[in-house]
Amino acid sequence: MATALAFQHVTKRFRNGRVALSDVSWSIAEGRRTCLLGPNGAGKSTSIRILEGALRPTAGSAELLGEPIEGPGYAAARMRTGIVPQGPGMYADLTAREYLRFAAELYDTRPDRVIAAFGLRDHLRTRLAELSGGFQRRVVLAAALVAEPELLLLDEPTVGLDPKAGREVHDYLQQVMRGRTVLLCTHNLAEAEALCEDVIILRDGQVVVQGRLADLRRGARSRLRLAVHQGPEALTARLDGIGPMRVDGRSVLLEVADPEREAPAVLRRLLEAGLDVYECTPVQASLEEVFLEAVG
């Protein structure tokens, strides 16, 4: 499978001496949906801006759709890329119709299809500054997709939106990401888990995790969720010494090496102690747990 995006030993040092990226290497295959995660200051937005052509690496190289960002083919690759910036990224005094026509003319196409797809027909005469946050993000997404791009770069596409608007944009993203290569930069771990299949985690400007989310979950700490009618206090007393655990509401999460193999012995121990077990479920690690393990 061909590579769509790649960083090769990229370092980015700013004039004030701050190092945003330090010898970073990663790649994304065509057709994969990847989330770029990390705490504030990890280098996520710097990575996106390098791919957009807004920044140049201090050292190393980056590729967009197989083209080096400083090479002669970059401009053509950029025309096959749709970008949703973290900020609104729009001209507030334009109407939605004027903005989308402007975006379409850059790609020598027409905006009719995206206007219908994003439900914007009744808002075309409204100035962008007067649209709600949710509709502003719809317009930006429509502009990014006006030329049917092969690749999407999404930098915090739902940041600052209220829950209802965030859900609407999330639903649109689920539709438009199908069949495309996607790099999604976000702080919203639930959103990343729902939309992406691969993960890159940055910390202090370096890659600490890269892989398929399903593989990372399997490699993370395994747990059994246990619950008894006598309550979590009675349960933790009987589980003492088996492994690390924490109370989660009425349940207890017990860390084990192999949930399926160890569950029968745990159950026998609890039943012999006279506890009424009504739940014993293997728990797959969430993206949040993978993230927290990676960044400490």
Secondary structure, DSSP 8 states (H G I E B T S, - for coil): --EEEEEEEEEEE-TTS-EEEEEEEEEEETT-EEEEE-STTSSHHHHHHHHHTSS--SEEEEEETTEETTSTTHHHHHTTEEEE-SS--S-TTSBHHHHHHHHHHHTT--SHHHHHHTT-GGGTTSBGGGS-HHHHHHHHHHHHHTT--SEEEEESTTTT--HHHHHHHHHHHHHHTTTSEEEEE-S-HHHHHHH-SEEEEEETTEEEEEEEHHHHHHHS-EEEEEEETT-HHHHHHHHTTTS-EEEETTEEEEEES-HHHHHHHHHHHHHHTT--EEEEEEE---HHHHHHHHH-
